[in-house]
Amino acid sequence: MRDPFFGEPVIIEAATPGAYRTIVSVSEAAIFMMERWPAEHGTLYRAALQACTGQINTSEEIEMARQAFLAAVQEAGMVVLQSEPRPQATRRTPSNLNSAGNGKRKNRARMEEEEAFLVRFLARETGITEAQARELINVVGTDRSSLLREARLLKGQH
């Protein structure tokens, strides 16, 4: 699978009062855990990180990764919301009329963030350089199992 999306997003209350973070995919959960997690890493954190960075092929494995992430979030003392708070109604102004362009920029930024995660993940898991990982992603694509296989072969050549 490319980037397995959760069947239901996980919504976490952020450190800033009234701010929320919505996690919608396995890789987004892994990035959040590696880059924005509180200092303490408990046993559920390690299990969730392993579940979110491992090979995921079925919807059951996606849900198991989501449940592991939820358990780690609760272990860390973060607040999980049942549904996303509704945003305040906004008036249409010239700054928000071009939401299609904003959506494309957000999508591109998200894809770049996911690729950066894959680069770091491959480098950490296989010992190849980040430059080699980027080259593999350009050649192979974003399928994790194929990337891991090729990265291990590449590492064995050096």
Helices and strands as residue ranges (DSSP letters): E 5-13, E 20-25, H 26-35, H 43-53, H 59-75, E 80-81, H 94-97, H 99-126, H 130-140, H 144-157
